[in-house]
Amino acid sequence: MDVPNSRSSHAAPTPRGGGAACFGGIAVGLAVARLAGVQVPVRVGVGTAVLAAVGYLDDRYQLSAVRRLGAQAVTGAAVGLACGGRSTPIVGVVLVPTIVNSFNFMDGINGISGGQASVWSVFAASRLEKIGLVGDAAFAHSMLGASIGFLPWNVPSAKVFLGDVGSYLFGAGIAFETLECWSNNKFEALLLGLPYSVYLADTGWTILCRLSRGDQLTVAHRDHVYQQLVDFQGVEHWHVAALITAISSLGTLAVKKVGLIALAPLLAGYLMAPRVANHLIGSRI
């Protein structure tokens, strides 16, 4: 049960651990793909399952940050070694904790992570299939089914939360799929980061702002851009979740048509949105 505290965006105790059902959905999707003759990426599946288990343990027993980070780094290195390539294990040590933790940090309002995982999965399935990684595309399709299936339970009001098991599940899935792609086609691996750019930008910007103020990074807070946006009167969780999903989708499409320069104003506008809103509200008082 997730009991609200000063950092929470919800007001009532809500069951968590819905990510366990998403794990089951992904497993079923991969089993069906395997029966259809698709060579599913075992190392990606095992790595994702390991970190989903870490998330489950954190939901139950509140693991220390050192243990969580250590598990992420070790699993990232192990899957990187299994993927092959000199740089892949090193990339795994950095990439996996970055993606998993940013997904976990951003999973704080209804619908936000279901939308993000859905957008990423649609894009990833298309790109991975294009370069011949059919098994990885099947994994992305399974993630898509799980994330869409979870949304009705989380939007507009939450009947259940993903929990750390769910945020670790989807974060690890994104990270290991990207790592697998890196060992085959580095340019395509970089492209897989496009629909995830809002999560990375919000997390990175929040860390920089807290460092500039001298805040301790290990202390719980409500400084993320999405958290500031839901604090405005009349703004509901699904409004902000829909905004982030739209930016992720439009930004990815714009980059494909125009180039990376198209993503900059979208991300900048999102990051500055709370300050602009505060200024506008203040000018009316």
N, C-alpha and C positions, 0 to 999 in steps of 0.2 A: 504494500500500500504506500503510495506517495503522499506524505503529509505535507501541506504547504508550509514554507518558511519565508524568511525575508527575501530570499532570492527567487522564489517561485513566481510564476505568472498565472497560476491557478489558485482558486480560493477554497476548494473543497477537496478532501482526501479522495484520491482516485487510484484504482488498481493499476499497477504497472507490470511489465513483463509480457506485453503483447507481442514483443519481438520474437518470443519463443514460437508463436504461431506462424510468424513470417518465416522463421527458420524452417519450420515444417513445410511451408509452401514452396520454398526454394528447393528443398530436398526432393519433394514430389516432382517438381518441374525438371530437375536434373535426372531423376529416375526415368521419367517419360522420354526425355531426350536420349538417354542411354539405350532404352528399349528400341528407339527409332534408329539406332545405329550411329548416333553422334558420339564422338570421343570427347566426353566432358573433361574439363581441366581439373584433375584430381588434386593437384597441389593448391590450386585456388580454393577449391572446396574445403580441403583440410585446414588450410590457414584461416579461412573465414569461420569455420566451425570452432577452431581453437579460441579465436578472439571473441566469438559470440559466447562461448563458455566462460571466458574471463569476465565479460559483461554481466552474465548471469550471476557469477560469484560476487561481483561488486554490488549487484542489486540486493543480494542476500546478506553479505557480510561486510560491506564497505571496505574494500581492499585499499591499501595505501597507494598513493600516487606513484611511489617508486616501484611497487610490484606491478601495477598496471602498465607503466611505461616500459619496464623491463620485459614484460610479456609481449608487448607490441613490437619492441625492437628485435627481440630474439626471433619471434615468428616472422617478422619482415625479412631478417637475414636468412632464415632457413628456407623460406619460399623463394627468395632471390637466388640462393644457391641452386635450388631445384630447377628454377627457370633457365639457368645458364647465363654465361656472359660475365666478363670481369667486373663491370660496374653494377650489375643488377643487385648483388647482396648489399652493397653500400647504399644504393638508391633505396632499397627496401628498408634499411635501418632508419632512414630519414622520412621516406614517403609514408610508410604505414602509420607511425605515431602521429604524423601531421594530419593525415586524412581522418583517422579514427577519432582523434581527440577533437578536431574541429567539428566533425559531425556530432559528437557527443555534446560539445559546448553549445551548438546551435539548436539542438533538439530540446527546445524549451517552450514552444507554444503549439497549439493544436494545428495539425496539418502541414507544418513546415517541412518535416523530414520525409513524410510520405510524398509530398509534391517534389522535393528535391531528388529523392531516389528515383521517382518516376521519370523525370526529365532526363536525368543522367542515363538511366537504363535504355530509354528510347534511342538516344544519340549513340551510346556505346554499342548497342546491338547492331546498329547500322554500320558503324565504322569497323567494328571487329569482323563482321561478316564480309565486308568489302575487301579486307586484306587476308581473308582465308582462315581466320581464327573462328571457325564455326562453333566449336565447343564453347569458347568464351562468349560468343554471341548468344548461345543457348543459356548460359549462366546469366547474362544480362536480361534476357527475356524472362527468366525465372524470378529475378529481382523485381522486374517490372510488375509481374503478376502479384507478387507478395506485397509490394508497396501500394498498388491500387486496391488490392483486397483489404488492406488495413485502413485506408482512408475513411470509409463509412463509420468505423468505430472510433474515429478521432476527430471528425469534422462534421458539423460546426462545433459541437460540444463533445468533450472527450468522455467516452465510456471506459476507455483504457488507454494507458500510455505505452509507448514502445519499451521504455525502460532502457537501462544500459545494455541489456542483452540485444535489444533491437538497434540501438544507435551503433553499437560495436559491430553488429551483423552487417548493416548496410555500409558503414564506413569501411570495414574490412573488405567487403565485396568490391567496393569501388577501388580501394587501394591495391588489392591483389590482382584485379583485372587489369589495372593500369600497369602494374609491375610486370605481369605476363606480356602485355603489349610492348612494354619497353624492351624486353629481351628479343622481340621480333622486329619492331618498327618504332624507333624512338620518336619520330615525328608524329606518328599516329597516337603514341602515348601522351605526348604533350597536348594534342587536340582533345583527348579525353578529359583534360582539365577544364575545358571551356564551360561546360554546363555546371561545373562545381565552383566557378569563380566567385560567386556571391558568398558562399560559405567561407572560402579562403580569405576573401577581402574583409568580411565582417570580423572574422577571428583575428587576422593580422592587424587590422586597424585598432581593434579593442586592446590588443596587447601593447601596441605602440602608445596609445593614449594612456594606459595605466602605467607604463614605464615612465612616460614623460611627467606624470604626477607623483612618481615615487611610490605608487601602490604596490603591495605585495601580490605577485601573480598567483600565489597559492590560496589567497583568501577569496571566498565566494563573493560574487558581485552581480549587479544587474546593469552592466555597462555596455553590453552588446547593442548594436544598432537596432536589431529587431526588438530587443527588450525595451529600449527607449521609445520605439514607435508604438508598442502596445500599451504604454503607460499614458498616452494621450487620451483624454476623455472621448468616448464614443467610438474609439478604434477597437475592433474585435480581433481576436487571434487570426481568424481566417482571412481577414483583410490583409494583414501583413504577410501571412503565408502565401496568399495568392500573388501579392506584389513580388515576393522573392521568386516564386515559380515563374512568373511572367518575365522577370528580368533575366533569369537563367535561360529561358527559352528564346526570348528575343535577342539576347546577347549572342547566343550560339549561332542563331540564324544570321544575324548581322555580320558576324565575323566571317562566315562562309561567303557572304556576298561582297563585303567591303574590305575586310581585313581586321587585324587586331585593334586598330584605331577606333573601330566602332564600339568596342567594349568599354573603353575608358570613360566616356561620358555617362554611360548607364551605371557603372560602378561608383563613379564619383557622386552622381546624383543620389544614389542610394545611401552612401556613407554620410552625406551632408544633410539628408532629409530631416533628422531630428533637430539639427541646428536651425535649418530654414523654418521648420514648423514652430520652434520656440520663438524665433524672431517675429514671425507673423502673428502669433498669439500675443506676444508682448506688445506689439505695436497697436493692438486693438484695445488694450487695457488702459 
